[in-house]
Amino acid sequence: MVLAAALLGTPARAATSMPSSSNVALIPSNIPVNSPGGLGVMPISSYVSGRSADSFDKFSFKYVALNDITTATLSNFDTVALIQVHTSDLTSAAKAALAEFVANGGKLIIHDSDETSLNDYSWLLPGPYSTRIGAGCNPCGLTTGTSKIIENSGLISANPTDPTYVSIPELLKYTDAVGDANLLVSDDPRWFAAASGTNASNEAGAQVAYASNNGLIIYNGFDTDMIKPLASGPWLCIDAPNNACPPNAYPSVDWLAQMWYSELDKSWGPSSTPQGPPNGLPQTQPVSSIGTPVPPATAGLPSNHRCVARQTLFLRLKNLATHHRNVVQVDVYVNGRHVFRERGRRLRNVTLRRLPQTGNVVVKIVATTKRRYHLISTVRYRACPKSARM
């Protein structure tokens, strides 16, 4: 309970607007632990290849060791970047210091790609929610998978005229950024996706996401093996000998470095308008809504009627266990409110009671697999007229 006590005992400072990162703590460094062949080294000098105006020299970087993560140390920085850190290697005190850093208005950037797996970030925000990374493939060099930019923003954009534009087709063609991506999975309504998709195993989650708690948290799960540490260095391609791109067959821009630059360059702080989203980032798709769709009948939701009689609904969750034997937890929501949870593989049928007497009744089942990904099924019912309840 050290983490909870620390968060409750430290009042947050009022957030101030920051135009971009300036002083950046790299934890533990910009070089991934156990990096195969020296791949995945994040650039901290020079510029983004293909975009010479985007220079990393505008930021000041300093390494901070895992055992030096304290409130006092982090107070010297406006931005902290966790680079390929296993959250299991963080002490409770270190987690408390990082969460406090965000609560006091700091920016936290997380890059963990396929050097880590099943990282748990639930401790970053207060509340009874789960925010984790699904199981990945360490390191497989996979090039299949999908990715979609949810909405253009200051982090990533599908509009070629935007400074944060990223070409997903080139990422897929030249790198393992998508296929080996780590995917964020959460039931916390404060996390929103900037890009979502599937990995090579067709499991779904957020590849780029963010959350606000006075400060800003940015998560990027794209694999960074093919990032260029220096603009003057050789282009790296996943399917080339020694990962050296052949002449005239490489991306137009180092898109991985571009995302890293955009994350550092992103402004943050209170909204400039009363109703504006925090940190100027859209809140279009909650991460909690991302998962693999499951047919209602498979999930145990009645699909042969649309009217909920007597405020009850019978769920055949055993159907879900039959079709998906890797399910380890089931959560049920009614009109967005959590009403039921069961853990374990021996699911039982349940009856939902005291459902709304009027209006719509939206029932969503979220099943968590052993690999920590979500299977989602949603059905919109309506409350039966009184004449049908007799």
Buried (B, 14 or more C-beta within 10 A) or exposed (E): EEBEEBBEEBEBEEBEEBEBBEEBBBBBBBBBBEBEEEBBBBBBEBBBBBBEEBBBEEBEBEBBEBEBBBBEBBEEBBBBBBBBBBBEEBEBBBBBBBBBBBBBBBBBBBBBBBBBBBBBBBBBBBEEBBBBBBBBBBBBBBBEBBBEBBBBBBBBBBEEEBBBBBBBEBBBBBBBBBBBBBBBBBBBBBBBBBBBBBBBBEBBBBBBBBBBBBBBBBBBBBBBBBBBBBBEEEBBBBEBEEBEBEEEEBBEBBBBBBBBBBBBBBBBBBBEEEEEBBBBBBBEBBBBBBBBEBEBBBBBBBEEEEEBBEBEBEBBBEBBBEBBEEBBBBBBBBBEEEBBEBEEEEBEEBEBEEBBEEEEBBBBBBBBBEBBBBBBBBBEBBBBEEEEEE
